[in-house]
Amino acid sequence: MKRVMLATGGGDCPGLNGVIRGFVKAANQHGGWEVLGCYQSFNGILREPTELIPLTPEKVSGIHIRGGTIIGTTNKGGPFAWPVKKYDGTWETVDRSTEMVKKCELLGIDAVVNIGGDGSQRISMGLHEKGLPIVGVPKTIDNDLSATDMTFGFETAVEIATEAADKLMTTAESHNRVLILEVMGRDAGWIALNTAIAGGVHVCLIPEIPYDVNCVNMFIEERIKNGKSFDVIVISEGAKPIDGTVSKLNTSEIGYENIRLSGAADRLAAELKAAGCELDVRVAVLGHIQRGGVPIAFDRILAAQFGVKAFELVNNGDFGKMVSYRYPNIVSVPLAEAVSKMNFVQEDSALIHTARGLGICLGDSSVY
Ligand code: F6P
């Protein structure tokens, strides 16, 4: 019997459980593999006592419709930057990756599967370079990995954000207000842009196109002249004004790997008022609602495909690869390629063209 350890790392996302279930079911059909879940990314193997959860077909039965991950996750720390408290009360990070590879050997783990976004796949690559037989599975609501056409969780996030935009539309119109919806996505505008088109909103501001608040205000004024005294704006958390920077929080969380983006919508509301916007402005920050709950069918299907494919790579000893969706196929790409390039919205893309064609203001002076 061989042993494989699964971990979910980074921010959670709808579909993680579907990958776990797909993997376990495929392993069970094939036979010869014991599947263990490592609790909370790789913390479960780095901590003493270890926290490894047997993933049997019974354990994963029906979990594909549940959000989150049954084996927990974290976007802090990890084997290459494990937080350790010093005597003076401050923190430092230490590299425990070699120790982790040795511990996997000692525990008879023949393969590891790391389900996570760009940060997690960089960890996968580092561990693979140290000799760990590892396979990556891409996940993120941000859809910012270029080595796969799509990540699961993204479409569910867009669905949730679109529902929010629909609701804001009716209240904006009733009150003659500007309603600003802030969505996630880090440095990629995919969630905002897709939501804007699906929701038929009026303004969409994304990180890839720094905005000019005067363009936005002129657009609002033009609509007022045309008898439309209300607007819904979707703004990415990572959007920034021309010559400005992202709006962020200082985090005191130990080992947190990312900049905590926050405040883009509030900042825009203040900028609009300063620019002379005559309508009242209100802000709705969608936050973690867009990351939680039941995955939509598309994400369940993609997650199942990724889980089954990951098992096949493991069973064939095809390590150092990440599972990838290249329509209509599920393929694999080297981990090095998977982390080499992020997927950002391009100015000449079909979605931008469509948004401009629909008359959506993208915060710049370019037109359709
Ligand atoms: O990467 C996924 C994501 O949801 C981003 O869109 C967002 O910026 C970040 O994670 C939020 O992280 P946290 O859950 O730590 O607040």
Boltz pocket constraint, residues with backbone or C-beta under 6 A from the ligand:
constraints:
  - pocket:
      binder: B
      contacts: [[A, 11], [A, 12], [A, 75], [A, 117], [A, 140], [A, 141], [A, 142], [A, 184], [A, 185], [A, 186], [A, 237], [A, 259], [A, 261], [A, 291]]
      max_distance: 6.0
